[in-house]
Amino acid sequence: MKAGIVGLPNVGKSTLFNCLSNAKAQSANFPFCTIEPNLGVVNVPDYRLEKLEELVNPEKVIPATVEIVDIAGLVRGASKGEGLGNQFLANIRETDAILHVLRCFDNDNIVHVDGSVDPIRDKETIDIELQLKDLEAVEKRLEKVKRAAKTGNKEAQTELALLEKIQEVLLAGKSVRTIEFTEKEEELVKTMQFITAKPVLYVCNVDESSAKDGNAYVDKVREEVKDEEAEIIVLAVATEADIAELEDYEERQMFLTDIGLEEPGVSRLIRSAYKLLDLQTYFTAGEKEVRAWTIPVGATAPQAAGVIHTDFEKGFIRAETISYSDYEEYGSEAKVKEAGKVRVEGKEYVVADGDVMHFRFNV
């Protein structure tokens, strides 16, 4: 599951990506690896993992991860191939969610591609380009489907009605994610891979003085997206990059305190990206290893077991499960057992975020 960082040129995308790539930005033991120049695997900061490490004292700790992609800056006309348009749109299609960086700071030394700072105009530029690309995809698909629908093909007729609904919304300058679909329609839409159907998180890149409370630009963005059900994160990206450069953990904390923050903004961003991708965590905890495992929200116990190894899912018998709050309260697996708080869950169990699990299986 990947989240792509998008935005116009010079809004702070690459600075943000590089900031995420610096392990010190999150904590002493959260590493990062770059698979390609523009793809990184970032660990998800999680206080629960730190607490389990403290309680279990394992040989090693492995956090959950999320993939972040730095996508080439988009310019007006990208849907027609302007700039790196085709590359941009191909890269974004491969992601599962969008982190849309908006410039919300004044700085005469950093040129804006459109000559002035206006996050609403910038957002519209990108929205329009993505909507135009989706519209192009709809119109190509409509040509084929109309022919099949005329022959009386029921599936084609269903798809035709859906495509016409999507076309109408895109022509009105709105994104596919604003449409309410039925469950059946939702399944079909997923196969079509529309760019504007992807969930979005707006990252307002501000100056240091606005890191805590935002500014007038951020207020405008909040007003603009209030009907989108999208989260907004305020981040002073250049300041975060400066903090990440500091060698000493205490120094970094002092810097954060000075600007009124309790933790680096990138930590909040990573957790929000994880949530945006509809992911959650369960844990395994033993002397050799405490580990956070990533699963989709709604995954069953056998599916969760399959993340460790496919044999665990095939031969699943049961899951011995402790809720994180019980583990924290009693302080060890043995004490949780004494208190009768270990649950035995079967194949139908839907895993809760934070469950500590031990699987029994037979292959």
Helices and strands as residue ranges (DSSP letters): E 2-6, H 13-20, G 23-25, E 32-36, E 39-43, H 47-56, E 60-62, E 65-70, G 78-80, H 85-93, E 97-103, H 119-150, H 154-171, G 176-178, H 183-192, G 195-197, E 200-205, G 208-210, H 216-224, E 231-235, H 237-245, H 249-258, H 265-276, E 279-285, E 289-296, H 301-308, H 310-314, E 316-322, H 324-330, H 333-338, E 343-345, E 356-361
